[in-house]
Amino acid sequence: MDFIFRQARLIFCFFTAIMAYSFRLFIDFYKLMSGHSKWATTKRAKAANDAKRSNLFTKLAKNIAIAAREGADPETNFKLRIAIDKARSFSMPKDNIERAVKRGSGQSGDDKIENFVYEAYGPEGIALMIEVITDNKNRTVSNLKHLLNKYGGSLGSDGSVKWLFEPKGQIILTKEDISEEEELQLIDAGAEDIVREDKISVISAMTDLRSVREKIQAAGFEIESFELTYLPKDKIKVSSEEKIIAFLEALDDDDDVSNIYTNADI
């Protein structure tokens, strides 16, 4: 009888351990599939707060001006349409948008602005792609070097980190969750991937962004924003998420910095 009891106890302990391990796997899988990103959440909250300051409007105007260099008509210039739609989503005044278009298309006498993408390493060796729009390259590079050095990072050479990222289109929906049927609709519209963060994010090929966006809208989904982006091929774990987020926020506060992309898993 004691033997049977011991065997039953061993079997019970074995199945308890299996269930606990399976539960941990499920939680890890859920976290992976949900794609929760503290930086993505922080960026959106920060953008909402920045909308109350001139800082955001300055950046939006620069984005519009750069896009307008390829043509002042948003109907034929998709990059300009993206920039204008993004500005409107933050209630940027119409006059500001029109001035930015004129500046970029050469219809005003303002100083010429240029855009650059810098490759860099941040705290804990994270890779960075930093898009800037500036009328003074020397000032911008000096500011970037100062911030990177302050947080233990450095500027990289051309090609040093770009290979770690892929250019993609990204469409943020107003929804926080979707059903299986809705997920199939997004896939039919051309979604390469669907990421669950604080909002549903649809990833497309960079060249398909416009068509995927139009199909998603035609299917009845509400879109919060859409943009061209750089997505990391792989993410790396960091030991201090707070330090990394503080660093990214400091970079984002620079008026010349337009976008920041990182492979940090935060």
Secondary structure, DSSP 8 states (H G I E B T S, - for coil): -HHHHHHHHHHHHHHHHHHHHHHHHHHHHHHHHHT--HHHHHHHHHHHHHTTSHHHHHHHHHHHHHHHTT-S-TTT-HHHHHHHHHHHHTT--HHHHHHHHHHHTT-S-S---EEEEEEEE-GGG-EEEEEEEES-HHHHHHHHHHHHHHTT-EE--TTSSGGGEEEEEEEEES-S---HHHHHHHHHTT-SEEEESSSEEEEEEGGGHHHHHHHHHHTT--EEEEEEEEEESS-B--S-HHHHHHHHHHHHTSTTEEEEEE-B--
